[in-house]
Amino acid sequence: MSPPKIPSVVVRGLEPEAAVSSIARDRPSQPPWSRISLGLAIAGPALWLGGVPSIVVPLFCAMVLALWVRLCTRSESPLRVPSGAYIGLFAAGLTLLQWMPLPLFLRELMAPGLTAHVAAALAGSGATPWPGLSPVPGDSALEAARLLALTALFVAAAQMSWRISAGMVALAGSLVALIGLTQAAFGVEAIYGLYQPLQVDPTVTPALLTTFVNANHQAGLFLLGVFSAGALAVHMRMQGRTATDPGLVGRLRERRLAALAALAIQGAALLLSLSRAAIVALAVVAPVALMFAWRKGPAPSSRSSRDPQDRLWLQRGALAVGLGMLALVVARQGAWAELATLWHVDEAETKFRIASDAVALIDLSPALGVGRGAFLDLFPAVDSRPLGVVHTHLESAPAAMLVEWGPLGGGLIALGLLWWWIAAMYTTGSGRQVNARRVALCGPLALAIHNLADFNLEFLGVAAPLCALAGSLSERRGFVRAPARAALLVGGLVLAVAGSLALWAQPYTWQNRSAGDEAIVSGDMSPEAAQRMRPLDASLHILLAQRALEIEDWAQARARATVASELQPANSDAWLRRAHAARELGDAAESASALARTLATMRHPPDLDLTRYLLVRYPNAEELAPLMPKELAPWAVVMESLIAEAPAYAAILAAARSQVDGREPPVLHMQVRLALALDNPSLALHYARLLRMLAPHEVHSHLLLARALESQRIPRERELQRDLEEALSQGLVTDPAQVALIEETLLGSFLRDGQPDALARARELLPRLLARPGDRAALQRRHALERALAKTGR
């Protein structure tokens, strides 16, 4: 007799993810390699300088390849491919098209302005450009490899439960936050105590230093981690409402507390990152997430250990109050002050202005964009308000998509991402996990808002956690299934090619340009080869111009310097080399014009060699005066170097400037200093009085007047004291640190005076001065004054 046939049983409410989850296929006796590989892919880049170094990309490709092979060989079940994967494939394919060699007529057809721009930059150099659309083939190739790996990670995460990805993202964010808090607690001013970010000065910025080189980027990871941890806490709460096993209820409560702890740690680190866009995104999306979190779920089991409803609301209230107090305490460290700067519309430079200027680049290549990574080289030519800041990326993800992928390609990608989020939100399934999943989906929404004014998605430290979380949260129906064997072959081959492409691109990425310059200087790389891979890099053309000057190839030096000055009109080094080459070629008019642009683009005091060059070339100051900058800021920068080297020469230039407009406070400030340096106290006093009259609210007006009065043949201490006391009593200066400077000067005058009434006023002033906050140098000065005053009472 044959055994009875056992019918298949379908459990209602079981989500499709449970049927394809690799976790369910892992044997209890074996390590969960799928989860380990996923965790490394998510957390590895974030822990390695935020995934910024270009070498992270090929290693990331290898990690994703290991995860892919594991998933495809663990079972014969087909892989679930969410429709969102096609967005990644489209973006990667478009980037590959920008990189790959194409015939010249196609390049001229699709990117006429960009092709002509590259040809003009290389004219007369003997170099031929890379035959692709992108003027930065190394960066575009690296980006194509990164997109392919991220798409594979998206698909791989779709094979697992969303709780696995959310837990890994929350864990990665918590690790980064704890490392940052530990470094802050021990006063460590370098990442891991070893690496000091070039653009971050810990003594100046109060932002939390974690494993990221940019505090704004770590805030993006924390946004994902906060909502992932919150989603897990909601899921554990809903599980506990229906659980009947006391042991299971206890474990769920412990896990919920761990999730809430991760939420609190990352929330505090997010605020300490002082990222304005991230704080705004959190404030906008958090109410939506709370609405989902506190939405009524399934009815509790009669045997569950659920708290009464009033106690549940008490817990919610306590949680809200606790998080609010945490936010208040952390915000006092500078978050609110940083957020308040959003309303300062008069700032010299804003991210929105930069994005607006960058739109002009679309005209260079309206079909497929200027190429991923080309913004670094192209933007300086259209920057309407250059301030000497190097913008490696466009700090707005939507604008970057339109500029680097073109209006059509970038627009389709942006719309596709929006469609994916809406589909994931409204096809998230049914049952008790719906609310928790929607809380997790608030993470990508907050990150999207953040990236309206940031570029953290350009690096794997944020992009990898986002893609893993998004893959596991993708729509629950309508996806394609790929046979495991075919997926292994195709996916493995794609990831191997991506890793190889990323390795090929390493020497040509923007991060390794300095190494390329060193190779040119040492002779290991020819100038033609370097120009082929980065034809629009102004720094490369400046280097080649300098080499041409050294071998007295004046024509080539002028050609390279002219290209550099056109690529970066605000680069003083380019204009200086152009001026020198034009002079050697006998073109005095161009040389003088280029030298004037050199001085007008100065952002920092020129070095001693340039100062001496100016003095030798223009021994008569009246000859240099017409070439001095018209704007006050660069004029003052140039004058600073001349004051130190040739004060009499600088005094003539200052006098020439004052004849044009004698009521400019910075010019008077300079003239007071020059008169003091030239030992002309009467003239110094004259200028100082004019300065105080024109700028009574500037602290230096009062300090320079005090110096001028003190420098007289017979120091006029009483007049000095009267002026400073008047400034203090009238509140002309309000900044506490600046008020302290006036009080220090006044106390020093009292001590020099030495009369009983002056010493009595000094003793009255001293406690107020000592009570003011100040840095170490200020405190040392004040204590020295205190000791000097104490000696007078003996």
C-alpha positions in Angstrom: 0.0 0.0 0.0 1.5 3.3 -1.0 1.8 6.0 1.6 -0.9 8.7 1.5 -0.1 11.9 -0.4 0.6 14.8 1.8 -1.1 17.9 0.5 0.8 21.2 0.3 -0.2 23.8 2.8 -0.2 27.5 2.1 0.2 29.7 5.1 -1.9 32.9 4.6 0.0 36.1 5.3 3.4 34.6 4.5 5.3 37.2 2.5 7.0 36.2 -0.7 10.4 37.2 0.7 10.2 34.3 3.2 10.1 31.9 0.3 13.2 33.2 -1.3 15.2 34.4 1.7 18.7 33.0 1.7 18.6 33.2 5.5 16.0 30.4 5.5 18.2 28.3 3.4 21.3 28.6 5.7 22.0 25.6 7.7 22.0 26.2 11.5 25.4 24.4 11.8 27.1 26.7 9.2 28.0 30.4 9.5 25.5 32.7 7.8 27.8 33.6 5.0 25.1 35.5 3.1 24.5 37.9 6.1 28.3 38.2 6.7 28.9 39.2 3.1 26.0 41.6 3.1 27.2 43.2 6.3 30.7 43.7 4.9 29.3 45.2 1.8 27.2 47.6 3.8 29.5 48.6 6.6 32.9 48.1 5.0 33.0 51.3 2.9 31.5 53.4 5.7 34.2 52.3 8.1 36.9 53.0 5.4 36.9 56.8 5.3 33.3 56.8 4.3 34.1 54.9 1.1 35.7 58.0 -0.5 39.1 56.5 -1.6 38.8 55.3 -5.2 40.5 52.0 -4.3 37.4 51.1 -2.2 35.4 50.6 -5.4 37.3 47.5 -6.8 37.3 46.0 -3.3 33.6 46.7 -3.0 33.1 44.9 -6.3 34.9 41.9 -4.9 32.7 41.9 -1.8 29.5 42.1 -3.8 30.8 39.3 -6.1 31.4 37.0 -3.1 27.8 37.8 -1.9 26.4 37.2 -5.4 28.2 33.8 -5.7 27.0 32.7 -2.3 23.3 33.6 -3.1 23.4 31.9 -6.5 25.1 28.7 -5.3 23.2 28.2 -2.0 20.0 27.1 -3.7 18.6 26.4 -7.1 15.7 28.8 -6.4 15.5 31.7 -8.9 16.6 35.2 -7.8 14.0 37.9 -7.3 14.9 41.0 -9.5 12.9 44.0 -8.5 12.1 46.5 -11.2 14.2 49.1 -9.4 17.3 47.2 -10.6 16.6 48.5 -14.1 17.2 52.0 -12.9 20.7 51.1 -11.8 21.4 49.2 -15.0 20.2 52.2 -17.1 22.4 54.6 -15.1 25.4 52.3 -15.4 24.8 51.8 -19.1 24.6 55.5 -19.7 27.8 56.1 -17.8 29.5 53.3 -19.8 28.4 55.0 -23.0 30.0 58.2 -21.8 33.2 56.4 -21.2 33.5 54.0 -24.2 35.4 55.0 -27.3 33.1 56.4 -30.1 33.7 57.7 -33.6 34.4 61.5 -33.8 31.2 62.3 -35.7 29.1 60.7 -33.0 30.9 62.7 -30.3 30.4 65.9 -32.3 26.8 65.0 -32.8 25.9 64.2 -29.2 28.3 66.6 -27.4 29.3 69.4 -29.9 30.3 71.9 -27.3 32.2 69.5 -25.1 34.1 68.0 -28.1 35.1 71.4 -29.3 36.1 72.4 -25.8 38.5 69.4 -25.5 39.9 70.0 -29.0 40.7 73.6 -28.2 42.4 72.7 -24.9 44.7 70.3 -26.6 45.5 72.4 -29.7 49.2 72.6 -30.3 50.1 70.2 -27.5 50.6 67.1 -29.7 48.1 65.1 -27.5 45.0 63.4 -28.7 42.0 63.1 -26.3 40.4 59.9 -25.1 37.9 59.0 -27.9 34.9 59.1 -25.6 32.2 61.6 -24.6 33.5 62.1 -21.1 36.6 64.4 -20.6 37.4 62.4 -17.5 37.4 58.8 -18.7 39.0 57.5 -15.5 36.3 59.0 -13.2 33.5 57.9 -15.6 34.8 54.4 -15.7 35.1 54.2 -11.9 31.5 55.5 -11.6 30.2 52.9 -14.1 31.9 50.1 -12.1 30.4 51.5 -8.9 26.9 51.6 -10.3 27.1 48.1 -11.5 28.2 46.9 -8.1 25.5 48.9 -6.4 22.9 47.4 -8.7 24.1 43.9 -7.9 24.0 44.7 -4.2 20.4 46.0 -4.7 19.4 42.7 -6.3 21.3 40.6 -3.7 19.6 42.4 -0.8 16.2 41.7 -2.4 16.8 38.0 -1.7 16.8 38.6 2.0 14.4 39.8 4.6 14.2 43.6 4.9 14.9 43.2 8.6 18.4 41.8 7.8 19.3 44.8 5.7 17.7 47.3 8.1 19.6 45.7 11.0 22.9 45.9 9.1 22.4 49.5 8.2 21.5 50.4 11.8 24.5 48.5 13.0 26.8 50.2 10.5 25.5 53.6 11.5 25.8 52.8 15.2 29.4 51.7 14.8 30.3 54.9 12.9 28.6 57.0 15.6 30.3 55.1 18.5 33.7 55.5 16.8 33.0 59.3 16.5 31.8 59.7 20.0 34.8 57.7 21.3 37.2 59.9 19.3 35.5 63.0 20.7 35.7 61.7 24.3 39.4 61.1 24.0 40.1 64.3 22.1 41.3 62.4 19.0 41.5 64.8 16.1 42.2 62.3 13.3 40.2 59.4 12.0 41.3 56.3 13.9 44.0 58.6 15.2 45.9 58.2 11.9 44.2 60.1 9.1 43.6 63.8 9.2 41.0 65.0 6.5 42.5 67.7 4.4 39.4 69.9 4.4 38.6 69.5 8.1 40.3 71.4 10.9 39.0 69.9 14.2 40.2 73.0 16.1 37.8 75.1 14.0 34.7 73.0 13.3 32.8 71.5 16.2 31.2 68.8 14.0 31.6 65.2 15.2 34.6 63.5 13.6 33.8 59.9 12.7 35.1 57.6 10.0 33.9 59.9 7.3 36.0 62.7 5.8 32.9 64.9 5.5 30.5 65.4 8.4 27.6 66.0 5.9 28.1 62.6 4.4 28.1 60.7 7.7 24.8 62.5 8.5 23.3 60.7 5.4 24.3 57.3 6.8 22.8 58.3 10.2 19.5 59.2 8.5 19.3 55.7 7.0 20.3 54.2 10.3 17.8 56.2 12.4 14.8 55.1 10.4 16.1 51.5 10.0 16.5 51.2 13.8 13.0 52.8 14.3 11.5 50.3 11.8 13.0 47.4 13.7 11.7 48.8 17.0 8.2 49.0 15.5 8.4 45.5 14.1 9.5 44.1 17.5 6.6 46.0 19.2 4.1 44.5 16.7 5.6 41.0 17.2 5.3 41.4 20.9 1.6 42.4 20.6 0.8 39.0 19.1 3.3 36.7 20.7 2.1 34.3 23.4 5.4 32.7 24.4 6.8 34.6 27.5 10.4 33.8 26.4 9.8 35.2 22.9 8.2 38.3 24.4 11.3 38.9 26.5 13.7 38.5 23.6 11.6 40.8 21.5 11.6 43.4 24.2 15.4 43.2 24.5 15.8 43.6 20.7 13.4 46.5 20.7 15.5 48.2 23.4 18.6 47.6 21.3 17.0 49.1 18.3 15.9 52.2 20.3 19.4 52.5 21.6 20.8 52.4 18.1 18.2 55.1 17.1 19.3 57.3 20.0 23.0 57.0 19.4 22.7 57.7 15.7 20.2 60.6 16.3 22.7 62.2 18.6 25.5 61.7 16.2 23.4 63.2 13.4 22.8 66.4 15.3 26.5 66.5 16.3 27.4 66.3 12.6 25.9 69.8 12.3 24.6 69.0 8.8 21.8 71.6 8.2 20.3 69.7 5.3 20.2 66.4 7.3 18.6 68.1 10.3 16.0 69.6 8.1 15.3 66.2 6.4 15.0 64.6 9.8 12.6 67.2 11.0 10.4 66.9 7.8 10.3 63.1 7.6 10.3 62.1 11.3 6.6 63.1 11.8 5.7 60.9 8.8 7.6 58.0 10.3 6.0 58.5 13.7 2.6 58.4 12.1 3.4 55.0 10.6 5.0 53.8 13.8 2.0 54.6 16.0 -0.7 53.5 13.5 -3.0 50.9 15.0 -1.7 47.4 14.2 -3.4 44.0 14.4 -5.4 43.2 17.5 -3.3 41.7 20.3 -3.6 38.2 21.4 -5.7 37.6 24.5 -2.7 35.8 26.1 -0.2 38.4 25.2 1.6 40.5 27.8 0.6 43.8 26.1 0.5 46.8 28.4 -2.8 48.6 28.9 -3.6 51.3 26.4 -2.9 54.1 28.8 0.5 52.7 29.7 1.2 52.4 26.0 0.6 56.1 25.5 2.7 56.8 28.6 5.6 54.9 26.9 5.1 56.9 23.7 5.1 60.1 25.7 8.2 59.2 27.6 10.0 58.2 24.4 9.1 61.5 22.7 10.2 63.5 25.8 13.4 61.6 26.1 14.3 62.0 22.4 13.4 65.7 22.6 15.6 66.3 25.6 18.4 64.4 23.9 18.0 66.6 20.8 18.0 69.7 23.0 21.1 68.8 24.8 23.0 67.8 21.7 21.8 70.9 19.8 23.3 73.1 22.4 26.6 71.9 21.1 26.1 73.9 17.9 23.3 72.2 15.9 20.8 75.0 16.3 23.3 77.6 15.6 24.3 75.8 12.4 20.7 75.4 11.4 20.0 79.1 12.0 22.5 79.9 9.2 19.9 78.6 6.7 18.2 82.0 7.0 21.4 84.0 6.2 20.6 84.7 2.6 23.5 87.2 2.3 26.2 84.5 2.5 28.9 84.9 -0.1 28.3 81.6 -1.6 25.3 79.2 -1.4 24.8 75.7 -2.8 21.8 76.8 -4.8 23.8 79.5 -6.6 26.4 76.9 -7.5 23.7 74.6 -8.8 22.2 77.4 -10.8 25.6 78.2 -12.4 26.2 74.6 -13.2 23.1 74.3 -15.3 25.0 76.2 -18.0 27.2 73.1 -18.5 24.2 71.3 -20.1 24.7 73.3 -23.3 28.1 71.6 -23.8 26.5 68.1 -24.1 22.7 68.3 -24.1 22.1 64.7 -25.2 24.0 62.5 -22.7 25.5 65.0 -20.3 29.1 66.1 -19.7 30.1 62.8 -18.1 30.2 61.5 -14.6 33.0 63.2 -12.7 33.5 66.1 -15.2 32.0 68.7 -12.9 35.4 69.2 -11.2 37.1 70.4 -14.4 34.2 72.2 -16.1 32.5 74.2 -13.3 35.3 76.8 -12.7 34.7 78.3 -16.2 31.0 79.0 -15.4 31.4 79.9 -11.7 29.9 83.4 -11.4 31.4 84.1 -7.9 34.7 82.2 -7.5 36.0 82.2 -4.0 39.1 80.0 -4.4 37.2 76.9 -3.3 37.6 73.6 -5.2 34.3 72.0 -5.9 34.9 68.3 -6.6 31.2 67.5 -6.9 28.0 69.4 -7.5 26.3 69.6 -4.1 22.8 68.7 -5.3 21.9 65.2 -6.5 19.1 66.2 -8.9 21.2 69.0 -10.5 24.2 66.6 -10.8 21.9 64.1 -12.6 20.8 66.7 -15.1 24.3 68.1 -15.7 26.3 64.8 -15.8 23.7 62.5 -17.4 21.9 65.1 -19.5 18.3 66.4 -19.1 16.8 63.2 -20.7 19.0 60.6 -19.0 19.2 62.4 -15.6 15.5 63.2 -15.7 14.5 59.6 -16.4 16.8 58.4 -13.5 15.3 60.9 -11.1 11.7 60.0 -12.1 12.6 56.3 -11.9 13.8 56.7 -8.3 10.7 58.6 -7.4 8.5 55.9 -9.0 10.5 53.2 -7.1 9.8 54.8 -3.7 6.1 55.3 -4.4 5.8 51.7 -5.6 7.7 50.3 -2.6 5.5 52.4 -0.2 2.2 51.3 -1.7 2.9 47.7 -2.7 4.6 46.9 0.6 2.4 43.9 1.3 0.0 43.3 4.1 0.0 42.2 7.7 1.9 43.4 10.7 5.1 44.3 8.8 3.5 47.1 6.7 4.0 49.9 9.2 7.5 48.9 10.1 8.5 48.6 6.4 7.1 52.1 5.7 9.1 53.5 8.6 12.2 52.0 7.0 11.2 53.6 3.7 11.3 57.0 5.4 15.1 56.6 5.5 15.5 56.8 1.7 13.0 59.6 1.6 15.0 61.6 4.2 18.2 60.9 2.4 16.7 62.2 -0.9 15.7 65.4 0.8 19.2 65.7 2.3 20.8 65.2 -1.2 18.9 68.2 -2.6 21.9 70.1 -1.1 24.6 67.5 -0.7 26.5 64.8 -2.6 27.0 61.9 -0.1 25.5 59.4 -2.6 28.7 59.9 -4.7 30.5 57.7 -2.2 30.0 54.1 -1.1 29.8 54.9 2.6 26.2 56.1 2.1 25.3 54.6 -1.4 25.9 51.0 -0.3 23.7 51.0 2.8 21.0 52.8 0.7 21.0 50.3 -2.1 21.0 47.3 0.3 18.1 48.8 2.2 16.2 49.7 -0.9 16.7 46.3 -2.5 15.1 44.5 0.5 12.3 47.1 0.7 11.4 46.9 -3.0 7.9 46.1 -4.1 6.4 42.8 -3.0 4.9 41.8 -6.4 5.5 42.3 -10.1 9.2 41.4 -9.9 11.1 39.2 -12.4 12.7 35.9 -11.4 16.1 35.0 -12.8 17.3 31.4 -12.8 20.2 30.9 -10.3 22.6 29.4 -12.8 22.1 32.2 -15.4 22.3 34.8 -12.7 25.6 33.4 -11.5 27.1 33.5 -14.9 25.8 36.9 -16.0 26.1 38.6 -12.6 29.5 37.1 -11.9 30.8 38.2 -15.3 29.4 41.8 -14.9 31.0 42.2 -11.4 34.3 40.8 -12.6 34.3 43.3 -15.5 33.3 46.1 -13.1 36.1 45.3 -10.8 38.6 45.2 -13.6 37.3 48.5 -15.0 37.6 50.1 -11.5 41.2 48.9 -11.3 42.0 50.3 -14.7 40.6 53.6 -13.7 42.7 54.0 -10.5 45.6 56.1 -11.9 43.2 58.5 -13.7 40.7 59.4 -11.0 40.6 62.9 -9.5 42.0 61.6 -6.2 45.2 60.4 -7.9 46.0 63.4 -10.0 48.8 64.5 -7.7 50.5 61.1 -8.2 50.1 61.6 -12.0 51.7 65.1 -11.7 54.6 63.5 -9.9 54.9 60.9 -12.6 55.2 63.7 -15.2 57.9 65.5 -13.2 59.8 62.3 -12.8 59.5 61.4 -16.4 57.5 58.2 -15.8 54.5 59.6 -17.7 54.6 61.7 -20.8 52.6 65.0 -20.9 50.7 63.7 -24.0 49.5 60.7 -22.0 48.4 62.8 -19.1 46.5 65.2 -21.3 44.8 62.4 -23.1 43.1 61.3 -19.8 42.4 64.7 -18.4 42.4 67.3 -21.1 40.4 69.9 -19.2 42.4 69.7 -15.9 43.7 73.3 -15.3 46.2 72.2 -12.8 47.8 69.9 -15.4 48.1 72.7 -17.9 49.7 74.9 -15.2 52.2 72.2 -14.5 53.0 71.9 -18.2 53.3 75.7 -18.5 55.8 75.8 -15.7 57.9 73.0 -17.3 57.8 75.0 -20.6 59.0 78.1 -18.8 61.9 76.2 -17.2 63.2 75.1 -20.6 62.4 78.6 -22.1 59.7 77.3 -24.5 57.8 80.5 -24.3 55.2 79.8 -26.9 54.2 76.5 -25.4 54.2 78.0 -21.9 51.8 80.7 -23.1 49.6 78.2 -24.8 49.3 75.9 -21.8 48.9 78.9 -19.4 46.2 80.4 -21.7 44.2 77.1 -21.6 44.5 76.9 -17.8 43.4 80.5 -17.4 40.3 79.8 -19.6 39.5 76.6 -17.7 39.9 78.3 -14.3 39.6 82.1 -14.7 40.0 82.6 -11.0 43.4 80.7 -10.8 46.1 83.2 -10.1 48.9 80.7 -10.9 47.6 80.3 -14.5 47.5 84.1 -15.1 51.0 84.6 -13.6 52.6 82.0 -15.9 50.7 83.6 -18.8 52.0 87.0 -17.9 55.6 85.8 -17.6 55.4 83.9 -21.0 53.8 86.9 -22.7 56.6 89.2 -21.4 59.3 86.9 -22.7 57.6 86.9 -26.1 57.5 90.7 -26.1 53.8 91.2 -25.7 53.9 93.9 -23.0 50.1 94.6 -23.2 49.1 91.0 -22.6 51.7 90.6 -19.9 50.4 93.6 -18.0 46.8 92.5 -18.4 47.6 88.9 -17.3 49.5 90.2 -14.3 46.6 92.4 -13.3 44.3 89.3 -13.4 46.9 87.5 -11.3 46.6 90.0 -8.6 42.8 90.3 -8.9 42.4 86.6 -8.3 44.6 86.4 -5.2 42.8 84.8 -2.3 45.8 84.4 0.0 48.9 86.6 0.5 51.4 85.7 -2.3 54.6 84.0 -1.3 57.9 85.8 -1.0 59.1 84.8 -4.5 56.1 86.5 -6.1 56.4 89.6 -3.9 60.0 90.0 -4.9 59.1 89.4 -8.5 56.7 92.3 -8.4 59.3 94.5 -6.7 61.9 93.7 -9.4 59.6 94.0 -12.3 58.0 97.3 -11.1 60.6 99.1 -9.0 58.5 102.2 -9.1 55.3 101.7 -7.1 53.4 104.1 -9.3 53.8 101.6 -12.2 52.2 98.8 -10.2 49.4 101.0 -8.8 47.2 100.8 -12.0 47.5 97.0 -12.0 46.4 96.6 -8.4 43.0 94.9 -7.9 40.0 97.1 -7.9 38.2 94.9 -5.4 39.1 95.5 -1.8 39.6 91.9 -0.7 42.4 90.9 -3.2 43.9 94.4 -2.9 44.3 93.9 0.9 45.7 90.4 0.3 48.5 91.7 -2.0 49.2 94.6 0.3 49.8 92.2 3.3 52.8 90.7 1.5 54.2 94.0 0.4 53.9 95.5 4.0 56.2 92.8 5.3 58.7 93.1 2.5 58.7 96.8 1.5 56.5 99.0 3.8 57.5 102.2 2.1 56.6 100.8 -1.3 53.2 99.6 0.1 52.6 103.0 1.6 52.7 104.6 -1.9 50.2 102.0 -3.2 47.9 102.7 -0.2 48.1 106.5 -0.8 47.3 105.9 -4.5 44.2 103.9 -3.4 43.1 106.5 -0.9 43.2 109.2 -3.6 40.4 107.2 -5.4 38.3 106.8 -2.3 39.7 107.9 1.0 36.8 106.6 3.0 37.4 102.9 2.8 38.0 101.5 6.3 40.3 98.7 5.2 42.5 101.1 3.3 42.7 103.4 6.4 43.4 100.3 8.5 46.3 99.5 6.2 47.6 103.1 6.3 47.7 103.2 10.1 49.8 100.0 10.2 52.1 101.4 7.5 52.6 104.7 9.3 53.4 102.8 12.5 55.8 100.5 10.6 57.5 103.6 9.1 57.7 105.3 12.5 55.4 108.1 11.6 53.2 108.4 14.8 51.5 111.6 13.8 50.3 110.3 10.5 49.3 107.0 12.2 47.2 109.0 14.6 45.6 111.0 11.8 44.5 107.8 9.9 43.5 106.1 13.1 41.1 108.9 14.0 39.6 108.8 10.5 39.2 105.0 10.8 37.4 105.3 14.2 35.1 107.9 12.8 34.2 105.8 9.7 34.0 102.3 11.4 33.2 102.9 15.1 31.8 99.3 15.5 34.9 97.6 14.3 37.2 96.5 17.2 40.4 97.2 15.2 39.4 100.9 14.8 39.7 101.3 18.6 42.8 99.1 19.0 44.7 100.9 16.2 43.8 104.3 17.7 45.1 103.0 21.0 48.4 101.9 19.3 48.7 105.3 17.6 48.2 107.2 20.8 50.7 104.9 22.6 53.3 105.4 19.8 53.4 109.2 20.2 56.7 110.7 21.3 55.0 111.3 24.7 52.4 108.5 25.0 48.9 109.9 25.5 47.6 107.4 28.0 44.8 109.4 29.4 43.3 110.1 26.0 43.7 106.5 25.1 41.9 105.4 28.3 39.1 107.9 27.7 38.5 106.6 24.1 38.5 103.0 25.1 36.2 103.6 28.1 33.8 105.5 25.8 33.8 102.6 23.4 32.9 100.2 26.2 30.3 102.4 27.8 28.5 103.2 24.5 28.5 99.5 23.5 30.1 100.3 20.1 31.6 96.7 20.1 29.3 93.9 21.2 31.1 90.7 20.5 32.4 89.3 23.9 35.8 88.3 22.5 36.3 91.7 20.9 35.1 93.5 24.1 37.7 91.5 26.0 40.4 92.7 23.6 39.5 96.3 24.3 39.5 95.6 28.0 42.9 94.0 27.8 44.3 97.1 26.0 42.7 99.4 28.6 44.1 97.4 31.5 47.6 97.6 29.9 47.2 101.4 29.7 46.2 101.6 33.3 49.3 99.7 34.3 51.6 101.9 32.1 50.0 105.0 33.7 50.8 103.8 37.2 48.8 106.6 38.9 46.7 105.5 42.0 43.4 106.3 40.3 44.4 104.4 37.1 45.5 101.4 39.2 42.2 101.5 41.1 40.2 101.5 37.8 42.4 98.6 36.7 41.5 96.6 39.8 37.8 97.3 39.2 38.1 96.1 35.6 40.2 93.0 36.2 37.4 90.7 37.6 35.2 91.5 34.6 37.9 90.7 32.2 38.9 87.4 33.9 35.3 86.2 33.8 35.1 86.4 30.0 35.7 83.2 28.0 38.7 83.0 25.8 41.2 80.7 24.2 44.4 79.6 25.8 46.4 82.6 24.4 43.8 85.1 25.7 43.8 83.5 29.1 47.6 83.6 29.3 47.6 87.4 28.4 44.9 88.1 31.1 46.8 86.2 33.8 50.0 88.1 32.9 48.1 91.4 33.4 46.7 90.1 36.7 50.3 89.3 37.9 51.5 92.7 36.8 48.7 94.4 38.6 49.4 92.4 41.7 53.0 93.6 41.8 51.8 97.2 41.9 50.0 96.6 45.2 53.0 95.3 47.1 
